Amino acid sequence: QVASEINDYLDELERANIHEIALPRDPYDSTYMIAKEEVAFEHVEEGFEVGQVHRVLQRGFIDVETGAVLRKATIEIIVAPVEQEEAPVTEHDAEQ
C-alpha cells in the first residue's frame, strides 16, 4: 500500500509539471544530482556502466515549466574499478 501511495503522489507531481530526476542507469549530472556514495563497476549487476546512477538514495525533483531544481537527487554512482598496483621490483627479483 505504501508503494501505491508513493506512486499516487508522484502522479500528482507529474500533473503539476514537477518531474522526478535521476533514475537508475541515468548518466550522472551534477546539475541535478549529488553523488553521495560510490560503488565499483565490478560490484554492480550487468547492464550498468561507469558514470551512471546505480541507486537513488533521495529523490530529486525539477519544475519542468521553469527548469528550477526543487531538490537535487542524492545518488550512488558507479565508478571505474580500482586497478591493483603491481608490487615493486626489488634487487633480489632483478637478479633472478
C-alpha positions in Angstrom: 0.0 0.0 0.0 2.9 2.4 0.7 4.2 1.9 -2.8 0.8 2.7 -4.2 0.5 5.9 -2.2 4.0 7.0 -3.3 3.0 6.4 -6.9 -0.1 8.4 -6.5 1.9 11.2 -5.0 4.4 11.1 -7.9 1.5 11.1 -10.4 0.1 14.3 -8.7 3.5 15.9 -9.0 3.7 15.0 -12.7 0.3 16.7 -13.3 1.7 19.8 -11.7 4.7 19.6 -14.1 7.1 18.6 -11.3 9.1 15.6 -12.5 11.4 13.2 -10.7 15.0 13.4 -11.7 17.7 10.7 -11.5 16.7 7.1 -12.1 19.0 4.0 -12.1 21.1 3.9 -15.3 20.7 7.7 -15.9 24.1 9.4 -16.6 25.4 11.4 -13.6 24.8 15.1 -13.9 25.9 17.4 -11.1 23.3 20.0 -12.1 20.6 17.6 -10.8 22.4 15.1 -8.6 24.6 14.8 -5.6 26.9 11.7 -5.7 26.9 10.7 -2.0 28.0 7.1 -2.4 30.2 5.2 -4.9 30.1 1.6 -6.0 32.8 0.0 -8.1 31.8 -1.2 -11.5 32.7 -4.8 -10.7 30.2 -4.9 -7.9 27.1 -3.9 -9.9 24.7 -6.1 -11.9 25.0 -6.4 -15.6 23.7 -3.6 -17.8 25.2 -0.7 -15.9 28.1 1.5 -17.0 30.7 3.6 -15.2 29.2 7.1 -14.5 25.6 6.0 -14.3 23.3 6.2 -11.3 23.2 2.9 -9.5 20.8 3.7 -6.7 18.7 6.7 -5.8 19.2 7.5 -2.1 16.8 10.5 -2.0 14.5 11.5 -4.9 15.1 14.8 -6.6 12.6 17.0 -8.4 12.5 19.6 -11.1 9.8 22.1 -12.1 9.5 21.4 -15.9 8.0 24.8 -16.7 10.7 26.9 -15.1 13.6 24.5 -15.1 14.2 25.1 -11.4 15.7 22.2 -9.5 13.5 21.9 -6.4 15.7 19.3 -4.8 18.8 17.6 -6.2 18.6 13.8 -6.2 21.1 12.1 -3.9 22.5 9.0 -5.6 25.0 6.2 -5.6 27.3 6.4 -8.7 29.1 3.7 -10.4 32.9 4.3 -10.6 35.7 2.6 -12.5 37.3 -0.4 -10.9 40.4 0.3 -8.8 43.4 -1.1 -10.6 45.7 -3.2 -8.4 49.2 -1.8 -8.3 51.9 -4.3 -9.1 54.5 -5.0 -6.4 57.7 -3.0 -6.9 60.6 -5.0 -8.3 63.3 -5.5 -5.6 67.0 -6.0 -6.2 66.5 -9.7 -5.4 63.9 -10.0 -8.1 66.1 -8.2 -10.6 69.0 -10.6 -10.0 66.9 -13.6 -10.9 
